[in-house]
Amino acid sequence: MSDSNNPSGLTYKQAGVDIEAGAELIKRIAPAAKATRRPELLGDLGGFAAMAELPSGYTQPILVTGTDGVGTKLKLAIDYQRHEGVGQDLVAMCVNDVLVTGAEAFLFLDYYATGKLDVDVAERVIKGIAKGCEIAGCALAGGETAEMPGFYSDGEYDLAGFSIGVVEKSKIIDGSNVAIGNKIIGLPSSGPHSNGYSLIRKVLEQTGVTPNEDLLDDLLAPTRIYVKAVRKLLEQITVNGMVHITGGGFYENIPRVLVDPQHAALIDLDSWQRPEVFSWLQQAGNISDAEMLTTFNCGLGLLLIVTEEDCDAAVQALTDEGEAPVVVGEIVAEDTVAGPGQAVFA
């Protein structure tokens, strides 16, 4: 061990890790995290681990977990200094996945990694995470800030999120009750959400377009969090299946809820209005319809499958919660042939 009085002795800070900056970040984000607190939490932010009781009211509580990141959308956010929205993206990608099981997401943790901690940038990102947690009704229970010199390029960072939810065992939604004739209701997205950004960035690169503020607003709009409206719906209507249209678009995500191999989803592709950003991407990138549906949500972030009898009531309940639901299709036999303006997903 070197002499502590030796001025030439190396320090952790000289190696690129600033512990004081990390402490300053925790101090700055503490009020935002506190605003997300739920009564189940034991202890405060800053411990070695987060502890919580299970929410009350469950007879056979089942834990549901989800994890995700933001992907290369981060690159656009970093390039154009748009850091606030990606925090909500991180939360949304996790809690929406947990939601489709019928679960209530009640805890969230984040992982923020960078080469050199910029406290101002990290504060903006993590306050966005806290905002997403408030929208979702879950507590920001803790997280990790990792400063790794030489591992990331200057100014770059990465994010990962982890959510924990709980659902009554008898109320798990797993697609097993989906039946032919069920109706499919779509809830609008805010844009591409957090998927397809490698293709988006390739379109920008090949067209030579430098996005203006309006295009950036469209491309970097935070992922919508559907928890409040859907949880309210589940108090009134039996939902047989839900689909989070995330990575893989329609072709990969819809089959995940079709438990019976003889079932398929018939979607009327003209039944909803796609945000203009998708039309611009398709035209600018000369992207086929099939590729659009494989890569993007194309304007629908969440699908709900209900009986025909419950469809009108479900649409009304979602509307009452501020959503703009659209009936976009139905469950059909897997050998159904799509008509004009339609697609079958199985």
C-alpha positions in Angstrom: 0.0 0.0 0.0 1.4 3.4 -0.9 2.0 6.1 1.6 -1.1 8.2 2.1 1.1 11.3 2.2 2.6 10.5 -1.2 1.1 13.1 -3.6 1.8 10.9 -6.6 -0.3 8.0 -5.2 -3.2 7.2 -7.5 -6.8 7.7 -6.5 -10.1 6.2 -7.7 -11.1 9.6 -9.0 -7.9 9.8 -11.1 -8.8 6.4 -12.5 -12.1 7.9 -13.7 -14.6 7.1 -11.0 -16.0 10.0 -9.0 -17.7 8.7 -5.8 -18.6 12.2 -4.8 -20.5 12.7 -8.1 -22.5 9.5 -7.4 -23.4 10.8 -3.9 -24.5 14.1 -5.4 -26.7 12.3 -7.9 -28.4 10.3 -5.1 -29.0 13.6 -3.2 -30.6 15.2 -6.3 -32.9 12.3 -7.2 -34.1 11.5 -3.7 -37.1 13.8 -3.8 -38.2 12.4 -7.1 -37.9 8.8 -5.8 -39.7 9.8 -2.6 -42.7 11.0 -4.7 -43.2 7.4 -6.0 -43.2 5.8 -2.6 -45.8 3.2 -1.8 -46.8 2.0 1.7 -45.4 -1.5 1.1 -41.8 -0.1 1.0 -39.5 -0.7 4.0 -36.6 1.6 4.2 -35.4 4.5 2.0 -33.4 4.9 -1.1 -29.7 4.2 -0.7 -29.6 0.9 1.1 -27.9 -2.2 -0.2 -31.2 -3.7 -1.3 -34.8 -2.7 -1.4 -37.4 -4.4 0.8 -41.2 -4.4 0.5 -44.2 -6.2 1.7 -46.6 -7.6 -0.8 -49.6 -5.4 -1.5 -52.6 -6.2 0.6 -55.8 -7.7 -0.7 -54.4 -10.8 -2.4 -55.4 -14.4 -1.4 -52.9 -16.2 -3.6 -50.4 -13.5 -4.8 -48.2 -14.4 -7.7 -45.1 -12.4 -8.4 -44.6 -11.2 -12.0 -41.2 -9.8 -13.1 -40.1 -7.9 -16.2 -36.9 -6.4 -17.4 -36.0 -4.3 -20.5 -34.0 -1.5 -21.8 -34.5 1.4 -24.2 -32.3 0.2 -27.0 -30.7 2.4 -29.6 -33.3 5.1 -29.1 -30.8 6.2 -26.5 -28.4 7.1 -29.3 -30.8 9.6 -30.7 -31.6 11.0 -27.2 -27.9 11.4 -26.5 -27.1 12.9 -29.9 -29.8 15.5 -29.5 -29.6 16.0 -25.7 -33.2 14.7 -25.2 -32.7 12.9 -22.0 -35.9 13.3 -20.1 -38.2 11.0 -22.1 -36.0 7.9 -22.1 -36.6 7.4 -18.3 -40.3 7.0 -19.0 -39.4 4.7 -21.9 -37.5 2.5 -19.5 -40.4 2.2 -17.1 -43.0 1.7 -19.8 -41.2 -1.1 -21.5 -41.2 -3.1 -18.2 -44.5 -2.2 -16.6 -46.5 -2.7 -19.9 -45.0 -6.2 -20.1 -46.0 -7.0 -16.6 -49.5 -5.5 -17.2 -50.5 -7.9 -19.9 -50.5 -10.7 -17.3 -53.1 -8.8 -15.4 -50.5 -7.8 -12.7 -50.1 -4.6 -10.8 -46.5 -3.4 -11.1 -45.6 -2.1 -7.6 -41.7 -2.0 -7.6 -39.2 -0.7 -10.1 -35.4 -0.6 -10.1 -33.1 1.0 -12.6 -29.5 0.5 -13.8 -27.6 3.5 -15.2 -24.2 2.8 -16.7 -21.8 5.4 -18.2 -18.1 6.0 -18.7 -18.0 9.2 -16.8 -20.9 10.3 -14.7 -22.5 13.6 -15.8 -24.6 14.3 -12.8 -26.8 16.8 -14.7 -27.6 14.3 -17.5 -28.1 11.4 -15.1 -30.5 13.6 -13.0 -32.6 14.3 -16.0 -32.8 10.6 -17.0 -33.6 9.3 -13.5 -36.2 12.0 -12.8 -37.8 10.8 -16.1 -37.8 7.3 -14.6 -39.5 8.6 -11.4 -42.1 10.3 -13.6 -42.8 7.0 -15.3 -43.1 5.3 -12.0 -45.6 7.9 -10.9 -47.7 7.3 -14.0 -47.5 3.5 -13.5 -48.3 3.7 -9.8 -45.2 1.8 -8.8 -42.4 2.8 -6.4 -38.9 3.6 -7.6 -37.4 1.3 -4.9 -33.7 1.6 -5.8 -31.2 1.2 -8.5 -27.5 1.3 -9.5 -25.3 3.9 -11.1 -22.2 2.4 -12.6 -19.3 4.6 -13.7 -17.0 2.5 -15.9 -14.2 4.6 -17.5 -13.0 3.4 -20.9 -16.1 1.2 -21.4 -18.4 3.7 -23.0 -17.6 6.6 -25.4 -17.7 10.1 -24.0 -21.3 11.2 -23.2 -22.8 7.8 -23.7 -24.8 5.8 -21.2 -27.0 2.8 -21.1 -30.1 1.9 -19.2 -31.8 -1.2 -17.9 -35.0 -1.5 -15.9 -36.6 -4.2 -13.7 -40.2 -4.3 -12.5 -41.9 -6.5 -10.0 -45.7 -6.9 -10.0 -48.3 -9.1 -8.3 -51.4 -10.7 -9.5 -54.1 -12.9 -7.9 -53.5 -16.4 -9.1 -57.1 -16.8 -10.2 -56.9 -13.6 -12.3 -53.8 -14.3 -14.3 -54.3 -13.4 -18.0 -52.4 -15.8 -20.1 -54.5 -16.2 -23.3 -55.9 -19.5 -22.3 -59.5 -18.1 -22.5 -59.1 -16.5 -25.9 -61.7 -17.9 -28.3 -62.8 -17.5 -31.9 -65.1 -14.5 -32.2 -63.4 -12.5 -29.5 -62.8 -8.9 -30.4 -59.5 -7.1 -30.5 -59.3 -3.5 -29.1 -56.2 -1.4 -29.8 -54.9 1.5 -27.7 -52.9 4.2 -29.5 -49.1 4.5 -29.2 -47.3 7.8 -29.0 -45.0 6.8 -31.9 -42.4 4.1 -32.3 -42.1 3.8 -28.5 -38.7 2.1 -27.9 -38.6 -0.3 -30.8 -37.1 -0.2 -34.3 -34.6 2.5 -33.7 -31.7 0.8 -35.5 -33.9 0.9 -38.6 -35.0 4.5 -37.8 -31.4 5.6 -37.5 -30.5 3.8 -40.7 -33.3 5.7 -42.5 -31.9 9.0 -41.1 -28.4 8.0 -42.2 -29.3 7.0 -45.7 -31.6 9.9 -46.4 -29.1 12.4 -44.9 -31.9 14.0 -42.9 -31.0 16.0 -39.8 -34.3 15.8 -37.8 -35.8 19.1 -36.9 -37.5 19.7 -33.6 -40.9 18.4 -34.8 -39.4 15.2 -36.1 -37.4 14.7 -33.0 -40.6 15.2 -30.9 -42.3 12.5 -32.9 -39.3 10.1 -32.9 -38.5 10.6 -29.2 -42.0 10.8 -27.8 -41.9 8.7 -24.5 -43.5 5.3 -24.6 -47.0 5.3 -23.3 -47.8 3.6 -20.0 -51.2 1.9 -20.2 -51.4 0.8 -16.5 -54.0 3.2 -15.1 -56.7 2.7 -17.8 -56.2 -1.0 -18.1 -56.2 -1.7 -14.4 -59.4 0.2 -14.1 -60.9 -1.8 -17.0 -59.9 -5.1 -15.3 -62.1 -4.1 -12.3 -65.1 -4.1 -14.7 -64.5 -6.4 -17.6 -63.0 -9.9 -18.1 -60.1 -9.5 -20.5 -59.0 -12.8 -22.2 -55.7 -11.6 -23.5 -53.4 -8.7 -23.9 -50.5 -8.0 -26.3 -47.8 -5.4 -25.7 -46.7 -4.4 -29.3 -43.0 -4.1 -28.6 -39.9 -5.6 -30.3 -41.0 -7.8 -33.2 -44.1 -5.7 -33.9 -47.3 -7.5 -34.8 -45.8 -10.7 -36.2 -43.9 -11.7 -33.1 -46.0 -10.3 -30.3 -49.6 -11.3 -31.2 -48.8 -15.1 -31.4 -47.5 -14.9 -27.8 -51.1 -14.7 -26.5 -52.6 -17.2 -29.0 -52.3 -20.4 -26.8 -54.4 -22.5 -29.1 -52.5 -23.2 -32.4 -55.8 -23.2 -34.3 -56.4 -19.5 -33.5 -55.2 -16.5 -35.3 -55.8 -12.7 -35.1 -57.4 -11.0 -38.1 -56.4 -7.3 -38.0 -58.1 -4.6 -40.1 -55.1 -2.5 -41.0 -57.2 0.5 -42.0 -59.2 0.6 -38.8 -56.9 3.1 -37.0 -55.1 6.2 -37.9 -51.3 5.8 -37.9 -49.2 8.6 -36.6 -47.6 10.6 -39.4 -44.1 9.5 -38.3 -44.7 6.0 -39.5 -45.8 7.2 -42.9 -42.6 9.3 -43.1 -40.4 6.4 -42.1 -42.0 4.0 -44.6 -41.7 6.5 -47.4 -38.2 7.8 -46.6 -36.8 4.3 -46.0 -38.9 2.6 -48.8 -40.0 0.1 -46.2 -42.5 -2.6 -47.1 -45.8 -3.1 -45.3 -44.7 -6.4 -43.9 -41.4 -4.9 -42.6 -43.3 -2.1 -40.9 -45.6 -4.6 -39.1 -42.6 -6.7 -38.1 -40.5 -3.8 -36.7 -42.9 -1.2 -35.4 -46.2 -0.9 -33.5 -47.5 1.3 -36.4 -49.6 3.3 -34.0 -51.0 0.7 -31.6 -49.1 0.0 -28.4 -51.4 -2.4 -26.7 -54.1 -4.9 -27.8 -56.8 -6.2 -25.6 -58.9 -9.3 -26.4 -62.5 -9.5 -25.0 -65.7 -11.3 -25.8 -68.0 -9.8 -28.4 -70.5 -9.2 -25.7 -68.1 -7.2 -23.6 -66.6 -5.2 -26.4 -68.8 -2.1 -26.3 -68.5 -1.9 -22.5 -64.7 -2.3 -22.7 -64.4 0.5 -25.2 -66.6 2.7 -23.1 -64.6 2.0 -19.9 -61.3 2.7 -21.6 -62.8 5.9 -23.1 -63.9 7.0 -19.7 -60.3 6.7 -18.5 -59.0 9.0 -21.3 -58.0 6.4 -23.8 -59.0 6.4 -27.5 -59.7 2.7 -28.1 -60.4 1.3 -31.5 -61.8 -2.2 -32.4 -59.2 -3.4 -34.8 -60.0 -7.0 -35.4 -61.1 -10.4 -34.0 -59.9 -13.9 -33.2 -60.4 -16.3 -36.2 -59.4 -19.8 -37.3 -55.7 -20.1 -38.1 -56.5 -21.0 -41.8 -58.4 -17.7 -42.3 -57.4 -15.8 -45.5 -56.9 -12.1 -45.1 -59.0 -9.8 -47.3 -57.9 -6.5 -48.8 -56.5 -4.2 -46.1 -56.3 -7.0 -43.6 -53.5 -9.2 -42.1 -53.7 -12.5 -40.3 -51.2 -13.2 -37.4 -50.8 -16.7 -36.0 
